[in-house]
Amino acid sequence: MKISVSALGVAIDTAPILDDVHLDIAPGSFTGLAGPNGSGKSTLLRCLYRALRPSSGVVRIGSDDVWRTGAKQAGRRTAVVAQEHGLEHGYSVLEMVAMGRIPHQGAFARDNAADRDVVRAALERVGLAWAGNRVFASLSGGERQRALLARALTQQTPVLLLDELTNHLDLGAQLELLELVKDLGLTTVAALHDLDHALAYCDHLVLLANGTVVASGPPAETLTPHRVETVFGVRSAIVPHPLTGRPHLVTAPPDRSSAERDQLG
């Protein structure tokens, strides 16, 4: 399902957070949002899943304005794995994952056999079939992220939004989750911290800085050395990965000696 963002702006206490953002995200594509801390990645995602009402502009999922769509209908179209989640409630993994079925249930309805089948299938898809009776908070960081992804999958939505899915995970868990998400074939928008992950897994990349879109397009065309140095302050190059052959971004600190020589003339 297509996502369209037109003239989106967000201001908090008159301070601009996003300014005149325009995006068109193709159905079935994996789109990454990249940028330094404070660039507006999470704010943009929150506007997409109705957690933050923009100050101006429109977000559409399909042809519908998300802010003119009911919460239950929105929950049938868009699933989210956000950075923040409460661990204090003592829910089991099964209970946590089953919450994703709520948009498909009537008021006061309880899980039925079909719901339970969907939950089991989602847990199997993310490799957590063994963990249903475990307390969610007892899982490792990577396992918790898998459980949250399973909860999103039980919503059976065409759109998946991910806010730093791989943050604080070990390298193996990061790559496994990204491979899993890539294989889902959903319209996916993910805020990503690692530019090399964005280059390797995304079909489309949106580069943000100071609340504006600096560039948008195929990752290898978006992450030019000049843009990476301007936005992130590091030198970079894209080379074939020696093991996979995929495009691989390598970075290095700025060449301070050259900068100093330029200043000295």
C-alpha positions in Angstrom: 0.0 0.0 0.0 1.3 3.4 -0.9 2.3 6.1 1.6 2.2 9.7 0.7 3.5 12.7 2.8 2.7 16.2 1.6 4.1 19.4 3.0 4.4 17.9 6.5 5.5 20.2 9.3 5.8 19.6 13.0 6.5 22.4 15.6 6.7 21.9 19.3 6.6 25.0 21.5 7.1 27.0 18.2 10.4 25.1 17.6 10.3 23.5 14.1 11.0 19.7 14.2 10.0 18.9 10.7 9.6 21.4 7.8 7.9 20.9 4.5 8.5 17.1 4.2 7.3 15.5 0.9 7.5 11.7 0.4 6.1 9.0 -1.9 6.7 5.5 -0.7 5.9 2.7 -3.2 3.9 -0.3 -2.2 6.0 -3.3 -1.1 9.2 -1.2 -0.8 11.6 -1.1 2.1 12.3 2.6 2.8 14.9 3.8 5.3 15.0 7.0 7.2 18.5 8.1 8.0 20.0 11.1 9.6 21.9 12.2 12.8 20.2 12.3 16.2 17.6 15.1 16.2 17.1 15.1 12.4 13.4 14.2 12.7 13.4 10.4 11.9 11.3 9.3 14.9 9.1 12.4 14.6 8.3 11.6 11.0 7.5 8.0 11.9 5.2 9.1 14.7 3.2 11.2 12.3 2.8 8.2 10.0 1.3 6.0 12.7 -0.9 8.7 14.3 1.1 9.1 17.6 1.9 12.8 16.8 -0.5 15.1 14.9 1.5 17.3 12.5 1.3 21.1 12.6 0.7 21.2 8.9 0.5 18.9 5.9 -1.1 15.5 5.2 -0.1 11.9 5.6 -2.0 9.3 3.5 -2.0 5.5 3.7 -3.5 4.5 0.4 -5.9 7.2 -0.4 -6.9 8.0 3.2 -5.7 10.8 5.4 -4.5 9.0 8.5 -5.9 11.7 10.8 -9.4 11.1 9.3 -9.1 7.4 9.8 -10.4 5.7 12.9 -8.0 4.0 15.3 -9.3 0.5 14.6 -9.1 1.0 10.8 -5.6 2.4 11.2 -4.6 -0.6 13.2 -5.7 -2.9 10.3 -3.5 -0.9 7.9 -0.4 0.0 9.8 1.7 -2.0 12.4 4.4 -0.4 14.4 7.5 -1.5 16.4 8.4 1.6 18.4 11.5 2.3 20.5 9.6 2.6 23.8 7.6 -0.3 25.3 6.7 -1.1 28.9 8.3 -4.1 30.5 6.8 -3.8 33.9 3.4 -5.4 33.4 4.6 -9.1 33.5 2.9 -10.1 30.3 3.8 -13.4 28.7 5.2 -13.5 25.2 1.9 -15.0 24.0 -0.1 -12.2 25.7 2.1 -9.5 24.2 1.9 -10.9 20.7 -1.9 -11.5 20.9 -2.4 -7.8 21.5 -1.8 -7.3 17.8 -5.2 -9.0 17.1 -7.1 -6.2 18.9 -7.9 -4.2 15.7 -9.6 -7.3 14.2 -11.8 -8.0 17.2 -15.1 -6.6 18.3 -15.6 -4.9 21.6 -15.0 -7.2 24.6 -14.2 -10.0 22.3 -11.8 -12.7 23.4 -9.2 -14.5 21.3 -10.7 -17.3 19.2 -9.0 -20.2 17.4 -8.3 -18.2 14.3 -6.5 -15.5 16.4 -4.5 -18.1 18.2 -3.4 -19.6 14.9 -2.3 -16.1 13.7 -0.3 -15.6 16.9 1.4 -19.0 16.6 2.3 -18.4 13.0 3.8 -15.0 13.8 5.9 -16.5 16.6 7.2 -19.2 14.3 8.0 -16.6 11.6 10.3 -14.7 14.0 11.8 -17.9 15.5 10.1 -17.6 18.9 7.7 -20.5 18.9 9.5 -21.9 22.0 9.0 -18.7 24.0 5.2 -18.3 24.2 5.0 -18.9 28.0 8.1 -16.9 28.9 7.6 -13.6 30.6 8.3 -10.9 27.9 10.6 -8.9 30.2 12.8 -12.0 30.8 13.8 -12.2 27.1 17.1 -10.8 25.7 17.0 -7.6 23.8 17.0 -9.3 20.4 14.3 -11.7 21.5 12.1 -8.8 22.8 12.5 -7.1 19.4 11.5 -10.3 17.7 8.4 -10.6 19.9 7.4 -7.0 19.2 7.8 -7.7 15.5 5.6 -10.8 15.9 3.0 -8.7 17.5 3.1 -6.3 14.6 2.8 -9.2 12.2 -0.4 -10.5 13.9 -2.1 -7.3 12.8 -1.7 -8.6 9.2 -1.3 -5.1 7.9 0.1 -4.0 4.5 2.3 -1.3 6.1 5.0 -1.9 8.8 6.7 1.0 10.6 9.9 0.4 12.5 11.7 2.9 14.8 15.3 1.8 15.3 14.5 -1.9 15.3 18.1 -2.9 15.7 19.1 -0.4 18.3 21.2 -1.9 21.2 21.2 -5.4 19.6 24.3 -7.4 18.9 25.5 -7.7 15.4 24.1 -11.1 14.7 20.6 -10.1 16.0 20.7 -7.0 13.9 21.4 -8.8 10.6 18.8 -11.6 11.3 16.1 -9.0 12.0 16.8 -7.0 8.9 16.9 -10.2 6.7 13.5 -11.1 8.2 11.9 -7.7 7.6 13.3 -7.6 4.1 11.7 -11.0 3.3 8.2 -9.9 4.5 7.5 -8.0 1.3 5.4 -5.3 3.2 5.5 -1.6 2.6 8.1 -0.9 5.3 9.4 2.4 6.6 12.3 2.1 9.1 14.3 4.7 11.0 17.9 3.3 10.8 20.9 4.3 12.7 23.4 2.3 10.7 24.1 3.7 7.2 25.6 0.5 6.0 22.4 -1.4 7.0 20.4 1.2 5.0 22.6 0.7 2.0 22.4 -3.1 2.1 18.7 -3.6 2.9 16.7 -0.6 1.7 15.1 -0.1 -1.7 14.8 3.6 -1.0 16.5 6.0 1.4 15.4 9.3 2.8 18.2 11.4 4.3 17.1 13.9 6.9 19.0 16.8 8.6 17.5 19.5 10.8 14.0 18.4 10.1 14.2 18.6 6.3 14.8 16.1 3.5 18.3 16.4 2.2 18.0 13.7 -0.4 15.7 10.8 -1.3 16.3 8.0 -3.7 18.2 4.7 -4.1 20.6 4.3 -1.2 23.7 4.2 -3.3 22.7 7.4 -5.1 21.6 9.1 -1.9 24.7 8.4 0.3 27.2 10.3 -1.8 30.5 11.1 -0.1 29.7 14.8 -0.1 26.2 14.3 1.5 27.6 11.9 4.1 30.3 14.3 5.1 28.0 17.3 5.2 25.3 15.5 7.2 27.4 13.2 9.5 30.8 14.8 9.4 32.7 11.7 8.2 34.4 10.7 5.0 32.9 7.7 3.2 33.0 5.4 0.2 30.8 2.7 -1.2 32.6 -0.5 -2.1 31.5 -4.2 -2.7 31.3 -6.1 0.5 34.1 -8.7 0.5 31.8 -11.5 1.7 28.4 -10.8 0.2 29.1 -8.6 -2.8 26.4 -6.1 -1.6 27.2 -2.4 -1.5 29.1 -1.6 1.6 29.7 1.8 3.2 33.0 2.4 4.8 33.7 5.6 6.8 36.6 7.4 8.3 37.0 10.5 10.5 37.4 13.9 8.7 40.8 14.6 7.3 41.7 17.3 9.9 45.1 17.9 8.4 43.6 18.8 5.0 41.1 21.1 6.7 43.9 22.8 8.6 46.0 23.1 5.4 43.0 24.7 3.7 42.6 27.2 6.5 46.3 28.1 6.3 46.0 28.6 2.6 
